[in-house]
Amino acid sequence: MSTEEPPPRTARARESLRSLVGALRTPAVSTEPLLADAAKRWQRLVPYVLALGFAAALLPTTTTVLVQDYQLAGGWAGALATAQAAPLLLAVTRPLQAWWIVFGADILGAVLLLTSAGDLDGRSWPWTPTAVVGYLLLMVCLGLREPRRTLLAVWLATGAAGLVFELISQRHSDGVHLLLFVLAGVVLLVTAALRERGDAQRRLVEQETISEVERAQRTLLEERARIARELHDVVAHHMSVITVQADSAPYRIEGLPAAAHEEFSTIAAAARESLTEMRRLLAVLRSDGSTSERTPQPGLSRVQQLVEATVRAGVPAELSLAADLGPVPPSVDLSAYRIVQEALSNVVRHAPEAPTRVSVTGDAHWLTVLVVNGPATARTSPLETTGTGHGLIGMRERVRLTGGTLDTGPLPDGGFRVAARLPLTLVDPTAKDPS
């Protein structure tokens, strides 16, 4: 005896029906009040105010209509009115559960009105006017919370219930079931579209925020890699000098004991090993395909060239460079140059033709770099109208590397200020500024 398989179309129809029934039994996970994400408090209170207002208005109105117009007993009228109006308060947080109560009450009310002694001629049936109003408000709550499949199931259930009552008594039906079916579909469609549009906008804002954070992080990592490459050149020079001096010490200094000769050999070997490790680290940093820089690292001696290049770019810039700076550590020298370079680049990009002043001064302990630009001229459009501030990330990293401080920000006249304070003696970068 063989069992016949149902046709594919029948099987798909059954699966779709089970899916819709399952959607009606599965409310949305979120139970937050509607419009809970609104920016203003009065907007978040709107759902509660509307639900309370409609419930307070529909409860006595529905009772009066059922008793006076439909001649329904007072007890039944009060129970139905409560079941149709009170769940609107629940719909603010759990609209699908509220729909089950209201939908069941509407069906029960249609049955009671059909079997009651009252005359239905000329009156709306199976849905009363007050039931239609409350049901449409409930559709708004559903559309703002539930997914598409649930909304489709609710809409089809509404139409199916009206069709059943139309088949039961065509004489009493006045077409209100068709009107409710159409209006419910329109309300669900509009509110669902508004909700999905809001969700899409929120996701877009979140994605833009994430992308901005990722860009800033990538810029930070790139700047750190660049600093590491530059510091390699600075430190490698000193390590090479140490190696040469340690290797040549036994030949330059006569009468060295064997212990001192061995000590110098150990120093030279340690220096060579350090250089090897640094080159290996640098190879990793340059594994992204960047090429090695052959030119010496720049310093404060080339700041004048930066200012001249900025002037040629159309920015009236002037330089004040102290002549008695004294010895400047290589890392500080390089960091100061890069800070001036990035600050002038920002002026060219964001405030072309703005008067700019570069000042480099120092005392016994600190080197101060100050770049101040005024507002751009009214007739000039910036080359970049918006800035991400990623150039400031590199400045902060370089200042942090040397243990200094950085102060940046706009000025009251519309200009911008970059002030860096770098130590002229090596300090722990994690230590706080004693001043």
Salt bridges, closest charged atoms under 4 A:
GLU15 OE1 - ARG18 NH2 2.95
ASP121 OD1 - ARG171 NH1 3.68
GLU166 OE1 - HIS177 ND1 3.76
GLU196 OE2 - ARG148 NE 2.76
GLU196 OE2 - ARG195 NH2 3.67
ASP199 OD2 - ARG195 NE 3.94
ASP199 OD1 - ARG202 NH2 2.13
GLU212 OE1 - ARG215 NH2 2.59
GLU212 OE2 - HIS390 NE2 3.36
GLU223 OE2 - ARG398 NH2 3.16
GLU230 OE2 - ARG226 NE 3.37
GLU230 OE2 - ARG338 NH2 2.77
GLU230 OE1 - ARG398 NH1 2.88
ASP233 OD1 - HIS232 ND1 3.10
ASP247 OD2 - ARG272 NH1 2.62
GLU277 OE2 - ARG280 NH1 2.80
GLU342 OE2 - ARG349 NH2 3.16
GLU384 OE2 - ARG349 NE 3.87
GLU397 OE1 - ARG224 NE 2.70
GLU397 OE2 - ARG400 NH1 2.92
ASP407 OD2 - ARG417 NH1 2.59
ASP433 OD2 - ARG421 NH1 2.99
